Amino acid sequence: VRPPPVARRLWKALAPDRIADDALADLDEEYRLYKHPELGPLRASLWYWLQVVGALVAVHTKYRRTLRSPRSDLRGREGREWTMITTLGQELRTAVRTLRKAPSFTLFAVATLAIGIGATSAIFSVVDAVLLTPLPFERPEELVVVGGRRADSRSEVSRVSGPAYADFLGLETLRELGAAYVIDANLTGGERPERVAVALVTHDFFSVLGAAPALGRPFEPADAGVDIGYVAVLSHGAWQRMYGGDPAAVGATVEIDEDPFTVVGVMPEGFTQPAQSAGAPIDAWVPFDPTSATFGNRRYRPLDVYGRMREGTSLQQARSEFGALAQGLRELYPDVYPAQDEWNLAVLPLLERVVGDVRTTLLVLFGAVAFVLMVACTNVANLLLTRGSARARELAIRSALGAGRLRLAELALMESLLIGLAGGALGLLLAVYGTDALRSLAATDFPRVQDAVVDGRVLLFTLVASLGASVVFGLAPMLRYSDPDLRAATVEGGRGSSGSRSRVRDALVVGQIAISLVLVISAGLVVKSFGRLLAVDPGFDTDSRCRCGCRDPTSRRRGGSSPRISGSECSTPRCSGWRASRASSGPPSSRTFPCARPAAARSRWRAPIPVSAASPPSRRSGR
Amino acid sequence: MSKGRYLGELEQLVLLAVLRLGRGGASGMTVRRELEERARRSVTIGSVYGTLERLEEKGMLGSWRGEPDPVRGGKARRYFRVEPAGVAALRDVREQSERMWEGIELAADGGESS
């Protein structure tokens, strides 16, 4: 019957020399004679571990003073030790000196860790910004989005129609309800015209989110007029660009698709419309009434609906209420909501809607970099162990001069901590650049990624990661350094590694290869999926076809899809490189193709861009 | 009672355990088991040794090594015995405690009646 070997080793490494052997023999004896027969192997091992951990805590806290001073009858070897190495500062100096004596080892270990810690911290900064930071609205946990959901789409919610929105207004579980309809429009009135995203919103939209203009006033019920009102609230960005931050902008007139709107307010800096699907942020809000006749068709579903739950209402209650409503609507309008669609109403927390599928992607990514960090840790642990055998003679001399096992363990731990902290500092530098790179790489794919910065929380994470990594890669060498067998082996003549030592190293190598294999396989799968995605047959010949548009050089359109050109431009190709050209309102295979909006809305909001000084279509096709 | 003879609660229990185990049987392990079984106090071997060492430093306990023991891998067991200073300290604690308890009866509801 053998007591748990790792627990024994831990005790030997960390217990004060004065009682280490006696207490260990006592523990072993009790384990063998009583606990193992009485409790069985599993519970006896648990007992042993609890004893070791509890005893280590006790001897290093309550009994530290008693046990660390040498026993009066043993004031020999340990007495010298006590005067030789007394303080933590001395151990720190020793560790620094040791590491400086092996610069290439130190550099390699620090660089390896820096890569692991840097990658983990950079991804953490994104995880923090996207997943962990609450939405910048009042009591964001109460906010939900309501949308249609067909049985075949798993997570996505679709927009709803004006009449459906009107049906929501009578429901109990939501305290406030607002709707938004995002369009592309020309914004003129400032120094230069712009193509921007404009949101038509219900007058109480801002109050649902708990936001208010920083300047001017929010919308009032009367603003919406018959279907849309001719007042507007500008975003902070648009206000800065168009009016240079002049407060006189409130009261000025801007033109949105050539209709005049009076500016009544400016939203605060940093306010963005949540869960907005288009790439470009909203630059202007205009009040509208989604229950008006313009939006009266149930098949026409342009509205994003936001709601705030009544206090004390659970998401489940809201879901069952909307589920009942959906069932009623399906029965009432079987031609609009056909049975085979299994159309339903979904209520999602706003954060979930904003974050969407990105959550899984990000967590997988975070797991992957955590694996990289683990590989880095095993690498450094292996390096330290290899060095441990090379340093066997030095350790033997230290031990002969009176350094106890605890001292050697502390020295090893100090070295690990120094390497870990240096790696963390360098990793932080990498994380700063990595976060910048991720921000620009993932700008269009991840919501809220623009907020990712290396801040105090990331700093704390990096520190914890470095300390954690130090303990992880420092544990094996620490147990090794303090092993008395090593001393015996080296004193006898500096033989190479003993059996158990190579077992630890073998285990490390095996673990490292296993983790690396998982990473390589996952990366291979991702590349393969991506390759398959590229090879998907779109249903038409893409060879020597290209898509082109043109832009008004005086406009500054940011993000979103590429600009469109007017019909007259398209029907008269003046460039010799073209064999044929056709126009469409959206790219093939996109969700808006073919576009099916009612004529009433299109005539008003889908006017072609007035291209005053158009550049010719590009000749990128070459043939 | 002078400060040097002050006994902590665990120190008192450990001294009593060593006394109970008699001359010949008090090792770290037997003291730990005695505390667990008789005093129903679950303590780690670290706390037991911490207390034993502290008591030895105060001169209340003495220790010696036995013969090499095959059960313990050929290592000699360390035994403890109570020194006169320990006996005196225990007596002080008991007398003090008895003086304080004199005339006190605890009622079933936890209150005090006399």
Interface residues (C-beta under 8 A of the other chain):
Chain A: A15 R18 I19 D21 D22 A23 A25 D26 L27 D28 E29 E30 R32 L33 Y34 L50 Q51 G54 A55 L56 V57 A58 V59 K62 Y63 T66 L67 R71 S72
Chain B: S27 G28 M29 R32 R33 T44 I45 G46 S47 Y49 G50 T51 E53 R54 E57 V71 R72 G73 K75 R77 R78
